[in-house]
């Protein structure tokens, strides 16, 4: 069951869900997950400790999406990928570009440009967050009548496919954590019989929405706060709440 809690900034959404959590704990529930943005996790843990006290605070697991992944992987096992620096990513992207240089129609002569490396890294990150596969990108490129756009999309799909192969071969985490989490949650019922509260987000990436889909299918009940005045109407001109709606 899903409950949406709506309100403007400062409208008391977080206070409301903290009150709900406190009530659930008093009623004897001990399997509660509170998911917040990474930057709010420490303050939220402190708030739960202040409200519930040391003996009851451990009934509420405060997590971000990445900390949720760590928790799930510890319980069920998961890919133990190495972290990589920005410089390391740039080196791998440079190798990827070089490996497909002869196949690139538009970017072949720009392979050695640092700006292209940074652009491809940015595109790679955005595509992962939006859950856009390189295979799907290539298929879409084949169906586009615009010759220039089609060539550009094919080049990007070739580069990112080569880059992804390098990161997989080196067992490097390059934004795949939530994809791995989604796969794990598809096979394991981590949220079975849990109460889940998702609070403090201004919006969700497609990767995060995929995780929420798994949460909704498993949890006993899920509460999500949204910064908006009302859910309807869903018009194109929705003002300052357009993105959230």
C-alpha positions in Angstrom: 0.0 0.0 0.0 1.3 3.4 -1.0 0.6 6.7 0.9 1.7 10.0 -0.7 2.3 12.9 1.8 2.2 16.2 0.0 3.2 19.7 1.2 5.2 22.8 0.4 8.6 23.5 1.8 8.3 23.8 5.6 4.8 22.3 5.6 5.7 19.7 8.2 6.1 16.6 5.9 9.2 15.3 7.7 7.7 16.0 11.2 4.6 14.1 10.1 6.4 11.0 9.0 8.6 11.0 12.1 5.4 11.1 14.2 4.1 8.1 12.2 7.3 6.2 12.8 7.2 7.0 16.5 3.6 5.7 16.6 4.5 2.5 14.8 7.3 1.8 17.2 5.0 2.4 20.2 2.5 0.0 18.6 5.2 -2.7 18.6 6.5 -2.5 15.0 10.2 -3.2 14.8 11.0 -3.5 11.1 10.9 0.1 9.8 13.1 1.5 7.0 13.5 5.3 6.6 15.2 6.2 3.3 16.5 9.8 3.0 19.1 11.6 0.8 22.7 10.8 1.7 23.4 14.3 3.1 20.4 14.0 5.5 21.2 10.5 6.9 23.3 11.6 9.9 20.8 14.3 11.0 17.9 11.8 10.5 19.6 9.1 12.6 20.2 11.7 15.4 16.5 12.8 15.2 15.3 9.2 15.5 17.6 8.6 18.5 16.3 11.8 20.2 12.7 10.8 19.6 12.9 7.1 20.4 15.8 6.7 22.7 18.6 4.2 22.5 16.5 1.1 23.2 13.9 1.8 20.5 16.0 3.6 17.8 17.4 0.4 16.5 13.9 -0.6 15.3 14.3 2.1 12.6 16.9 1.6 9.9 17.9 5.0 8.4 19.4 4.5 4.9 20.2 6.3 1.7 19.8 4.4 -1.6 23.5 3.6 -1.6 23.5 2.6 2.0 20.4 0.4 1.2 22.5 -1.3 -1.5 25.2 -2.0 1.1 22.7 -3.4 3.5 21.1 -5.7 0.9 24.4 -6.9 -0.5 25.6 -7.7 3.0 22.5 -9.9 3.6 22.2 -11.6 0.3 25.6 -11.1 -1.3 26.4 -8.8 -4.1 29.0 -7.5 -6.4 32.0 -6.2 -4.5 33.1 -3.6 -7.0 36.1 -1.3 -6.6 35.7 2.5 -6.4 37.5 4.6 -9.0 38.6 8.2 -9.0 37.6 10.8 -11.6 41.0 10.5 -13.2 40.7 6.7 -13.4 37.3 7.1 -15.2 38.9 9.5 -17.6 41.7 7.0 -18.4 39.2 4.2 -19.0 37.1 6.5 -21.3 40.2 7.4 -23.2 40.9 3.7 -23.8 37.3 3.1 -24.8 37.4 5.9 -27.3 40.7 4.7 -28.8 39.3 1.1 -29.1 36.4 2.2 -31.3 38.1 5.2 -33.1 37.9 3.5 -36.5 34.2 2.8 -36.1 33.2 6.4 -35.2 31.6 8.4 -38.0 31.4 11.8 -36.2 33.8 11.6 -33.3 36.7 9.7 -34.9 38.8 12.8 -35.3 38.1 14.1 -31.8 39.1 11.0 -29.8 42.2 12.7 -28.3 40.3 15.8 -27.1 39.9 16.0 -23.3 36.6 17.8 -23.8 35.2 14.7 -25.6 36.3 12.4 -22.7 34.5 14.6 -20.2 31.4 14.8 -22.4 31.2 11.0 -22.7 31.7 10.5 -19.0 28.8 13.0 -18.3 26.6 11.2 -20.9 27.5 7.8 -19.4 26.5 9.0 -15.9 23.2 10.5 -17.1 22.2 7.4 -19.1 22.9 5.2 -16.1 20.7 7.3 -13.8 17.9 7.3 -16.4 18.3 3.5 -16.9 19.0 3.9 -20.7 20.9 0.9 -22.0 23.5 1.3 -24.8 21.7 -1.4 -26.8 18.5 0.5 -26.7 20.3 3.7 -27.7 21.8 1.9 -30.7 18.4 0.4 -31.7 16.9 3.9 -31.5 19.7 5.3 -33.7 18.9 2.8 -36.4 15.3 4.0 -36.6 16.0 7.7 -36.8 15.7 9.4 -40.2 17.8 12.4 -39.2 21.2 11.2 -40.6 23.3 13.5 -38.3 21.5 12.6 -35.1 21.5 8.9 -36.0 25.2 8.9 -36.5 25.8 10.8 -33.3 23.7 8.3 -31.3 25.5 5.3 -32.9 28.9 6.8 -32.0 27.8 7.4 -28.4 26.4 3.9 -28.1 29.7 2.4 -29.4 31.8 4.5 -27.1 29.7 3.8 -24.0 29.4 0.1 -24.8 33.2 -0.1 -25.0 33.6 1.9 -21.7 31.1 -0.3 -19.9 33.0 -3.4 -21.1 36.2 -2.0 -19.5 34.6 -1.1 -16.2 32.9 -4.6 -16.0 36.2 -6.3 -16.9 38.0 -4.3 -14.2 35.2 -4.9 -11.7 34.8 -1.2 -11.2 31.7 0.5 -9.8 30.7 3.3 -12.2 27.2 4.1 -11.2 26.0 0.5 -11.5 25.2 0.1 -7.7 21.5 0.8 -8.0 21.2 -1.5 -11.0 22.8 -4.3 -9.1 20.5 -3.5 -6.1 17.4 -3.7 -8.4 18.6 -7.1 -9.6 19.1 -8.3 -6.1 15.7 -7.1 -4.9 14.1 -8.8 -7.9 15.3 -12.1 -6.4 15.2 -11.4 -2.7 12.4 -10.1 -0.5 14.4 -7.7 1.7 11.3 -5.4 2.3 8.8 -8.2 3.1 6.6 -7.1 6.1 8.6 -3.9 6.5 7.2 -0.4 6.9 9.1 2.0 4.5 9.2 5.7 4.6 10.9 7.7 1.8 11.5 11.4 2.8 13.4 14.5 1.8 13.8 13.9 -2.0 13.2 16.6 -4.6 12.8 14.0 -7.2 14.0 10.5 -8.2 16.2 9.2 -11.0 14.9 6.3 -13.1 17.3 4.0 -11.1 15.7 5.1 -7.9 12.2 4.7 -9.3 13.1 1.2 -10.2 14.1 0.5 -6.6 10.9 2.1 -5.3 9.0 -0.2 -7.6 10.6 -3.2 -5.9 9.9 -1.6 -2.5 6.2 -1.2 -3.3 5.9 -4.8 -4.4 7.3 -6.2 -1.2 6.6 -3.8 1.7 3.7 -3.9 4.0 3.2 -0.1 3.6 5.2 2.7 2.0 5.0 6.4 2.7 6.6 8.9 0.3 6.8 12.7 0.9 6.6 15.0 -2.1 7.2 18.7 -2.1 4.1 19.9 -3.9 0.8 21.6 -3.0 -1.6 19.1 -4.6 -1.3 16.0 -6.9 -3.8 17.3 -9.5 -4.3 18.7 -12.0 -1.3 17.3 -13.9 -1.2 20.2 -16.4 1.8 21.3 -18.4 1.8 24.6 -16.6 2.1 23.3 -13.0 4.2 26.2 -11.7 7.1 25.6 -9.3 6.0 22.0 -8.6 6.2 21.0 -12.3 9.2 18.7 -11.8 7.8 16.9 -8.8 4.4 16.4 -10.4 
